[in-house]
Amino acid sequence: MAFSDIENNEKLEIIDIAIVNDETFKSNVAFSKGFKELGNEKNDSRLFDIKYVEKEIEAKDLLEDDKITGYLLINENEPKVVISTNGINETIFKYVVEEMSQIDDIIQNTQDYKSALEMLKNNTNINNISNSNLSYTMIEFYTLIAMACLYGGILGMFSINQTLPNMTSNGKRVAVSPTSKRKLVLSSVLAGYITQIVGLAILFTYTIFVLKVDYGNNLLAVIGLALVGALAGLTLGIMVATVFKSNENTKTGVILAITMLGCFLSGMMGITMKYIIDKNISIVNKINPVAMITDGFYSLYYYDTLDRYFFNVYSLLIFSFIMILIAFRSLRRQTYDSI
């Protein structure tokens, strides 16, 4: 709920500015064409609401009346930004002008000036596409889903504990029954997995229809990855339940510790953490199931192909298989002097 509207609340409003629209400005293609695009009313992601004035005195009056954030004047081919206060909008305005100034310098220093100028006239388009291609809160939602998948390990642990004679009375009866350990483990996985699917269905229903989270055009792929991630979480819980010879509280603590550490390394507590780990200790996130899930989500969000997505799906399936294999071997080795 905390993440639900954070991006809308922090979304930048259209910045009111003025530009002294004299001959010097009109003849500067980089500035005139650039600000025309950034202030185009037909552009849903426009950055500026531009008031074109003929003289600087008009822009000064608008600034003194607090009707604009600042104004731009081209004086002897040098841009001049005039503002009255310092703030986010003023900083953005100055930054855009600096970027356009660099483009203008490149054009001025190009040997074939006429050719460069013609190319700029025909091809230059400055668009703000960040709203459609980048959403930093989606990283939080992705790791939230991954955390929910890994918390399914508690279900797997609980199911297995019911079959262990040193944990419950029901486990004592199961131990003396002729049922194979393999069937016990698989039935526990199935029971926990069905419960986990119900939980994920509630999670997706809530985030989509209540919080209005947009998972993009690949919703089915997102759900599919979550289902594979849930299997990884369940098998992790089963492995912990069979390997650790301790009480239920200790096993729960181990699962929570693994889950929270995985979430931290995958970027939930700090978005840059995943990048730091990938850059310096890449092997860590390659075996981190939370990172596999979030990375699969990123691939859907940022890439045109599904190669990286399926790589993470296969990695999660391999992880699940290894967890189940460890659980089988651990159960076979368990013996008891008395039950």
Secondary structure, DSSP 8 states (H G I E B T S, - for coil): --STTHHHHT----EEEEEE-SHHHHH-HHHHHHHHHHT-TT-TT--EEEEEESSHHHHHHHHHTTSSSEEEEEETTEEEEEESS-SHHHHHHHHHHHHHHHHHHHHHH-SSHHHHHHHHHHH------HHHH--HHHHHHHHHHHHHHHHTHHHHHHHHHTT-TTT-HHHHHHHTSS--HHHHHHHHHHHHHHHHHHHHHHHHHIIIIIS----TT-HHHHHHHHHHHHHHHHHHHHHHHHH--S-HHHHHHHHHHHHHHHHHHTTSS-HHHHHHHHHH-HHHHHS-HHHHHHHHHHHHHH-SSSHHHHHHHHHHHHHHHHHHHHHHHHHHH---S--
